[in-house]
Amino acid sequence: MPAMSNRLAVVVAASSLAIAAAAASCSFGNGNFECKTSDECPAAGVCQPSGFCSVADTTCTPTGQRYGEQSGPMSGKCVADGNPVGGGSDAGATGGSDAGTPPIDASFCFGTTKLATICYAAPPTGDLAITSVTTLNTDTDARCGTPLSGGTGLCVVAAANIGIQSTLRATGSKPLVLLAVNSITSNGDGFINVGSSRTGLTERGAGSDPSTCTTMAGTAPTKTGGGAGGSFAGKGGNGSKSGDNTSTGGVAGEADATAGTKLRGGCLGQTGGGAANGGAAGHGGGVVFLIAGKEINLN
């Protein structure tokens, strides 16, 4: 008996975009606070050239200053000597320190620090409207853009606004990220499909069966035993033994302890026992990450 693992992972992040001209505005997570003068920072705080507030911390040398918790990608980091965001070691976590790399303005970073932070030199423009059934291959589709940072291994489709009025079907090995500066909306006919299926749409959903699944394969069944289910944040179910007790079922691999800290789809199940007669394994489900600067409204 084959094992099924058709799990659809949908991750949604609603955030507010920090506009460079604003003195203070919210971004992803608990929000970013941008300053123009030190008077806008908490007591004894210092407004750094990066536009974020820092506070005194003697463990940070040589500046003696550490960024506060609402400082975007710099949150909690020591302020480097003479290196505002994008110009040196302060930028290492988001853009590196190469002289030819444009500075990363945290106003144009989107997402969550846990799963994915996508940064641009300028906010994406133009609107994307899915008005008819559309298939997108995350490995080859030209709509998968190249962010300044944070897009490695992902298909990031970015626009000012994204409207889903029909079915968007995503396949391919890379997880799908839909990123809108303002809003992602759908009407009653809008549908995002990154699932995997054994019938009908037989393609793998976007980001399914990642390479990490090979380390979670478990123990295959013997003879005519049933295959185990794929593991993800939880351990998959074990396969059944044969009716005459002459074979053993597959044992599922361990759950992925880091499943909640990265974008990834589900793992495939095991092929059923019985050599050429064993049923084919079911693929894992895909993943889509929705990020919007102001609103996500899915009807």
Beta strands, then each sheet from edge to edge (+ up, - down):
strand 1: 9-14
strand 2: 46-47
strand 3: 53-56
strand 4: 65-67
strand 5: 109-112
strand 6: 116-119
strand 7: 127-130
strand 8: 134-137
strand 9: 155-164
strand 10: 167-171
strand 11: 176-186
strand 12: 191-193
strand 13: 287-292
strand 14: 295-298
sheet 1: 1+ 13+ 11+ 9+ 7+
sheet 2: 1+ 13+ 11+ 14+
sheet 3: 2+ 3- 4+
sheet 4: 5+ 6-
sheet 5: 8+ 10+ 12+
end
